[in-house]
Amino acid sequence: MKKLNFYLLIAIFASLFFMSCTKADAKGNEEAKTSEAATSAEAKTADDDQNRLIFSTKDLDGNPVTNDIFEKYDVTLVNIWGTFCGPCKVELPDLEAAYKAYADKKVNVIALTADLQEGDAETLTLAKELWKDAGCTFKALVTVDNFLPIYEQITGVPTSFLVDKNGKLIPGTIHTGRLNKAGFETLFDTALKAVASN
């Protein structure tokens, strides 16, 4: 009987010991999870800043334009194009038509002219001619260094994507290649749904 009580006592102490270790491990895991969550939140904030389009440049007419342009609209389509690019030129009238069709839905369009840098009078003249021929009324911008990280991430032109009021990329809205009016409208709808659900 004493032997049985002795083994029972050892079993109780052992179970108490293991339970306390498990609780300590669980507490450590919770601290680790909290730490991981904090690190993840910090990384997300850093990623958000990196995914924000921040710039100060000029449009084709020399007017200053900054990323503040996004604040006035729920979504803005950013179209990267070049004066050298045939598909870019072909899609401009369709982009203008989609832009006009969504004018009452707080949608904006801007174009980043990939091959136009400040001081390049020849390309500026060509860009203005193409803009006029396509009947575009939205802004085309001169390339500045802030756009270079974007250009490094795309595989070609034309490329379009949408950003929110803060200039942050809206997931699911990146498209490389020529689009027609319906294609641009689909991108607008996707972006508007995404910002409405946030």
C-alpha positions in Angstrom: 0.0 0.0 0.0 2.8 2.4 0.9 4.5 1.5 -2.4 1.3 2.3 -4.3 0.9 5.6 -2.6 4.6 6.4 -3.3 4.1 5.7 -7.1 0.8 7.7 -7.0 2.6 10.6 -5.4 5.4 10.5 -8.0 2.7 10.4 -10.8 1.0 13.4 -9.3 4.2 15.4 -9.0 5.3 14.4 -12.5 1.9 15.4 -14.0 2.1 18.8 -12.1 5.7 19.3 -13.4 4.7 18.6 -17.0 1.6 20.7 -16.7 3.6 23.7 -15.5 6.1 23.2 -18.3 3.3 23.1 -20.8 1.8 26.3 -19.5 5.3 28.0 -19.6 5.7 26.7 -23.2 2.2 27.9 -24.0 3.0 31.3 -22.5 6.2 31.4 -24.4 4.3 30.5 -27.6 1.8 33.3 -26.9 4.7 35.8 -26.4 6.3 34.5 -29.6 3.0 34.8 -31.5 2.5 38.3 -30.2 6.1 39.2 -31.2 5.5 37.6 -34.6 2.3 39.5 -35.0 4.0 42.8 -34.1 6.8 42.1 -36.5 4.3 41.1 -39.2 2.4 44.4 -38.5 5.6 46.4 -38.8 6.6 44.6 -42.0 3.1 45.2 -43.4 3.4 48.9 -42.6 6.8 49.0 -44.3 5.4 47.1 -47.3 2.4 49.5 -47.4 4.9 52.4 -47.6 6.8 50.7 -50.3 3.6 50.0 -52.3 2.6 53.6 -52.1 3.1 55.7 -55.2 4.7 59.0 -54.1 5.9 61.5 -56.6 6.2 65.1 -57.7 6.5 65.8 -61.4 4.8 67.7 -64.3 2.2 66.9 -66.9 2.7 67.4 -70.6 1.7 71.1 -70.3 4.3 71.7 -67.6 1.8 71.9 -64.7 3.0 70.4 -61.4 1.4 67.1 -60.3 2.0 65.2 -57.1 0.6 62.1 -55.5 -2.0 64.3 -53.9 -4.0 63.8 -57.1 -5.1 60.4 -55.7 -6.9 61.9 -52.7 -9.8 63.3 -54.8 -10.8 59.9 -56.2 -11.8 56.5 -54.8 -9.5 54.8 -57.3 -7.0 56.0 -59.9 -5.8 53.9 -62.9 -2.1 54.4 -63.6 -1.2 53.6 -67.2 2.4 53.2 -68.1 2.9 53.9 -71.7 5.6 55.0 -74.2 5.6 57.1 -77.3 7.6 54.3 -79.0 4.9 51.7 -78.2 2.3 50.7 -80.8 -0.1 48.9 -78.5 0.1 51.9 -76.1 -1.0 54.3 -78.8 -3.8 52.0 -80.0 -5.3 51.6 -76.5 -5.4 55.3 -75.6 -8.8 56.0 -77.2 -10.3 53.0 -75.4 -8.8 54.2 -72.1 -10.2 57.7 -72.7 -13.7 56.2 -73.5 -13.6 54.1 -70.2 -12.4 57.1 -68.3 -15.3 59.2 -69.5 -17.8 56.4 -68.9 -16.7 56.2 -65.2 -16.4 59.9 -64.6 -19.3 60.0 -62.2 -17.9 57.1 -60.1 -14.9 58.9 -58.6 -12.4 57.1 -60.9 -9.4 58.9 -62.3 -6.7 58.0 -64.8 -3.1 59.2 -65.1 -0.5 58.0 -67.5 3.2 57.7 -66.8 5.2 58.4 -70.0 8.0 55.9 -69.6 10.3 57.4 -72.3 9.7 61.1 -71.4 12.1 62.7 -69.0 12.2 66.4 -68.1 14.1 68.4 -70.7 13.4 66.0 -73.5 11.7 68.4 -75.9 11.5 66.0 -78.9 9.7 63.2 -76.9 7.5 65.9 -75.2 6.4 67.2 -78.6 5.6 63.6 -79.9 3.7 62.8 -76.6 1.6 65.9 -77.0 0.8 65.0 -80.6 -0.2 61.5 -79.7 -2.3 62.8 -76.8 -4.1 65.2 -79.0 -4.7 62.5 -81.8 -6.1 60.1 -79.2 -8.4 62.7 -77.8 -7.1 62.1 -74.2 -8.3 64.4 -71.5 -6.6 62.7 -68.5 -3.1 63.7 -67.4 0.1 62.2 -68.9 3.1 62.7 -66.7 6.8 63.2 -67.2 9.0 60.4 -65.8 10.9 61.2 -62.6 13.2 59.0 -60.5 10.3 58.0 -58.1 8.8 56.0 -61.0 11.9 53.9 -61.7 11.1 51.2 -59.0 7.7 50.8 -60.7 9.3 50.5 -64.1 11.7 47.8 -62.8 8.8 45.7 -61.7 6.8 45.6 -64.9 7.5 43.3 -67.8 6.5 45.6 -70.6 4.3 48.4 -71.8 1.5 49.2 -71.8 0.9 48.2 -68.1 -2.0 49.4 -66.1 -2.8 49.1 -62.4 -5.0 50.9 -59.9 -4.3 52.7 -56.6 -6.5 53.9 -53.8 -6.8 57.4 -52.3 -3.5 56.9 -50.6 -1.6 55.8 -53.7 -1.5 52.2 -52.5 -1.7 49.4 -55.1 -5.1 47.6 -55.2 -4.4 43.9 -55.4 -5.8 42.1 -58.5 -5.6 45.2 -60.8 -2.3 44.9 -62.6 -2.5 44.2 -66.3 0.3 44.2 -68.8 -0.7 44.4 -72.5 -3.2 46.3 -74.5 -6.7 46.6 -73.2 -10.0 47.7 -74.9 -12.7 49.8 -73.2 -14.4 46.8 -71.6 -11.0 45.6 -70.2 -10.4 49.0 -68.6 -13.9 49.0 -67.2 -13.3 45.5 -65.7 -10.2 46.9 -63.9 -12.2 49.9 -62.6 -15.0 47.6 -61.3 -12.5 45.3 -59.6 -10.8 48.2 -57.9 -14.1 49.9 -56.8 -15.3 46.6 -55.3 -11.9 46.2 -53.4 -12.0 49.7 -51.9 -15.7 49.4 -51.0 -15.0 46.2 -49.0 -12.3 47.9 -47.0 
